[in-house]
Amino acid sequence: MRIDYHTHHVRCGHAVGELEEYIQSAIAKGLSEIGLSDHMPLLHVDPADYYPEMAMPMEELPRYVEECLRLKEKYSGRIAVRVGLEGDFIEGYEEEIARIVEAYPWDYVIGSVHFLGTWDVTDFRQVHNWEGKNVIDVYETYYDAVCKAAATGLYDYIGHIDAIKRFGYRPEEDATALEDRALKAVAKHGLAIELNAAGIHTAAKEMYPSRRMLERAFALGIPVTYGSDAHHPDRVGQKWEEASAMLKSVGYSQLVTFNGRQRRLADF
């Protein structure tokens, strides 16, 4: 079983390639399942006045779902295509997020924290927002948001749970308690997490989450899935060999897959 549940495409504005190209790449690489999971449209900022190319426009959302469903049917004999959404958690906008989650026949919804207020902590154009801030305070705000996302009941798993490390900002203080609190919230609310390979290509120089967090997740009985976070068709399944080796060394022997918001485990 080889899967990839975290991919993006041209509609989001900062990825390249059509949905079908990602599916074809997955087939060429021998994947059993491919998840299409583009970014939810922006809700709490005006796209016209914010940073460009952050997420698909709201009017594209139904077209995205329609295309996903069409491709799911087209490739049904060759690969399992799962229709997903990376549903950013934005505190105070839970009802708006819920309307999107409930409006479409998703196979799964990723709960990812990108935004602390109007600051997207994963956007390279907004790194200046770290200036003058106490790093541990930002980490505390971020992991508090992860805990709140887990408690909403809107999501199937938490994406890149420690993405706050993306640009290499790490507190001098020990952040273990904050990380563990987030993982305990995930476990309490019955969610899974992903091992996201994209962190290797950032200043963090490691996957999301860190090995320590992955070991803690295993100890807490938290299921895990895998995502490349590909923004180019060529990166579908990236670093799978390293990811699967780390998962197995931690103790995982199964990955979480989804179909119609129903979770099952599969050996890998």
C-alpha positions in Angstrom: 0.0 0.0 0.0 1.5 3.3 -1.1 -0.6 6.5 -0.8 -0.3 10.2 -0.9 -3.1 12.2 0.7 -1.8 15.8 0.5 -1.5 17.5 -2.9 -2.2 20.8 -4.5 -2.8 22.0 -8.0 -3.0 25.1 -10.2 -6.3 26.4 -8.7 -4.6 27.4 -5.5 -2.4 29.9 -7.2 0.9 28.8 -5.8 1.1 25.3 -7.3 1.5 24.1 -10.9 -0.2 21.3 -12.8 -3.8 20.2 -13.4 -5.5 17.6 -11.1 -5.2 15.0 -13.8 -1.5 15.4 -14.0 -1.2 14.6 -10.3 -3.2 11.5 -10.7 -1.2 10.4 -13.7 2.0 11.0 -11.7 0.7 8.8 -8.9 -0.1 6.0 -11.3 3.3 6.2 -12.9 4.9 5.9 -9.4 2.8 2.9 -8.5 0.6 4.5 -5.8 -2.5 2.7 -4.7 -4.4 5.9 -3.7 -4.0 9.6 -4.4 -5.7 12.3 -2.4 -6.6 15.6 -4.0 -6.6 18.2 -1.2 -6.4 21.8 -2.4 -6.6 24.8 -0.1 -10.0 26.0 1.1 -10.8 29.5 -0.2 -9.9 32.4 2.1 -12.6 33.3 4.5 -11.3 35.9 7.0 -9.3 38.2 4.7 -10.2 39.9 1.5 -8.3 38.1 -1.3 -8.2 41.4 -3.2 -6.3 43.2 -0.4 -4.3 40.2 0.9 -1.2 38.4 -0.5 -2.0 37.1 -4.0 -2.2 33.4 -5.0 -2.9 32.0 -1.5 -5.9 29.7 -2.2 -8.5 29.0 -4.8 -11.2 31.6 -5.3 -14.6 30.7 -3.7 -16.2 30.5 -7.1 -13.7 27.8 -8.1 -14.6 25.5 -5.2 -17.6 23.8 -6.8 -15.7 23.4 -10.0 -12.8 21.8 -8.1 -15.1 19.3 -6.5 -16.8 18.5 -9.8 -13.5 17.9 -11.5 -12.3 15.7 -8.6 -15.4 13.6 -8.8 -15.2 13.3 -12.6 -11.5 12.2 -12.4 -12.4 9.8 -9.5 -14.8 8.0 -11.8 -12.5 8.2 -14.9 -9.6 6.5 -13.1 -11.6 4.2 -10.9 -10.1 1.1 -12.5 -6.5 2.3 -12.2 -6.1 4.1 -8.9 -8.3 5.1 -6.0 -8.8 8.9 -6.2 -9.9 10.5 -2.9 -11.6 13.9 -2.9 -10.2 16.0 -0.2 -9.8 19.5 1.1 -7.1 21.2 3.2 -9.5 23.1 5.4 -7.6 25.8 7.1 -8.6 26.3 10.8 -9.3 29.9 11.5 -10.4 30.7 15.0 -13.7 32.5 15.0 -14.7 31.2 11.5 -15.8 27.7 12.5 -19.3 28.1 11.2 -18.1 29.3 7.8 -15.7 26.4 7.6 -18.4 24.0 8.6 -20.6 25.2 5.8 -17.9 24.3 3.3 -17.2 21.0 4.9 -20.8 20.0 5.0 -21.6 21.2 1.4 -19.6 18.6 -0.5 -19.0 14.9 -0.6 -15.5 14.9 0.7 -13.6 11.7 1.3 -11.5 13.5 3.9 -10.8 17.0 5.3 -7.3 18.0 6.5 -7.2 20.4 9.4 -4.2 22.6 9.0 -3.2 25.7 10.9 -1.6 28.3 8.6 -3.1 31.4 10.0 -2.6 33.1 13.3 -5.0 35.9 12.8 -4.2 37.4 9.4 -0.6 36.2 9.5 0.0 33.0 7.5 3.0 31.6 9.3 3.8 29.2 6.4 4.1 32.0 3.7 7.6 33.0 2.9 6.4 36.5 2.1 5.3 37.0 5.6 8.4 35.9 7.5 8.9 39.5 8.6 6.1 39.0 11.0 8.5 37.1 13.3 10.4 40.4 13.9 10.1 41.6 17.5 8.1 38.5 18.6 9.0 36.1 21.4 9.3 32.8 19.6 7.9 30.7 22.4 4.8 32.9 22.5 4.2 32.3 18.8 4.6 28.6 19.4 2.1 28.7 22.2 -0.5 30.6 20.1 0.1 28.2 17.2 -0.3 25.0 19.2 -3.3 26.4 21.0 -4.9 26.8 17.5 -4.0 23.2 16.7 -5.8 22.1 19.9 -8.9 24.1 19.0 -8.8 22.7 15.4 -8.8 19.2 16.8 -11.8 20.0 19.0 -14.0 21.3 16.2 -15.1 17.9 14.8 -14.6 19.3 11.3 -11.5 17.4 10.3 -10.3 13.9 9.8 -6.7 14.5 10.5 -4.3 17.3 11.3 -1.9 18.4 8.6 1.8 19.3 9.1 1.2 19.6 12.9 4.5 21.3 13.6 4.6 23.6 10.5 5.4 26.5 12.8 9.1 25.4 12.5 9.1 25.9 8.7 11.3 29.0 8.5 13.7 27.7 11.2 12.4 29.8 14.1 12.8 27.7 17.2 12.4 28.9 20.7 15.3 28.8 23.2 12.8 27.4 25.7 11.7 23.7 25.5 8.5 23.5 23.4 7.9 19.8 24.2 4.9 20.5 26.5 3.2 22.6 23.9 3.7 19.9 21.2 2.5 17.2 23.6 -0.6 19.1 24.5 -1.5 19.4 20.8 -0.9 15.6 20.3 -3.1 14.8 23.3 -5.9 17.0 21.8 -5.6 15.0 18.6 -5.8 11.7 20.5 -8.7 12.9 22.7 -10.8 13.9 19.7 -10.0 10.7 17.7 -8.1 12.3 14.8 -5.1 11.2 12.9 -2.0 13.1 11.8 0.1 13.0 8.7 3.7 12.6 8.1 4.3 15.4 5.7 7.4 15.1 3.6 7.6 18.8 2.5 9.3 20.0 5.6 12.6 18.5 4.3 12.7 21.2 1.6 12.4 24.1 4.2 14.6 25.7 6.7 13.3 23.1 9.2 15.2 20.4 7.3 13.0 17.7 8.6 9.5 16.3 7.9 6.4 17.4 9.8 6.2 16.3 12.5 9.7 15.7 14.0 10.7 12.2 14.9 10.1 13.0 18.6 6.6 14.1 17.9 6.0 11.1 15.7 7.2 8.8 18.5 4.9 10.5 21.0 2.0 10.2 18.6 2.7 6.5 18.3 2.8 6.2 22.1 -0.6 7.9 22.3 -2.1 5.6 19.7 -2.6 8.3 17.1 -3.0 6.9 13.6 -0.9 8.4 10.8 -1.2 8.9 7.1 1.4 10.2 4.6 1.3 13.3 2.4 3.9 14.8 0.0 2.3 18.3 0.1 3.2 18.3 -3.6 2.8 21.6 -5.4 4.1 20.0 -8.7 3.1 16.7 -10.2 6.7 15.5 -10.1 6.6 15.7 -6.3 3.8 13.3 -5.8 5.0 10.7 -3.3 8.2 12.6 -2.6 10.5 11.2 0.0 8.2 8.1 0.5 11.1 5.8 1.1 12.5 8.0 3.9 9.0 8.5 5.3 8.1 4.9 5.3 11.4 3.9 6.9 11.0 6.4 9.7 7.4 5.3 10.3 8.4 1.7 10.6 11.4 2.5 12.8 9.0 4.4 15.2 6.7 1.3 15.3 4.0 2.1 12.7 3.0 -0.7 10.4 -0.3 0.7 9.0 -1.4 3.9 7.4 -4.8 5.6 7.6 -6.8 5.9 4.5 -10.2 7.5 4.0 -13.3 7.0 1.9 -16.5 9.0 2.4 -15.1 10.4 5.7 -14.7 6.8 6.9 -11.3 5.8 8.2 -9.6 2.5 7.8 -6.1 1.2 8.3 -4.0 -0.5 5.7 -0.6 -2.2 6.0 2.3 -0.6 4.2 
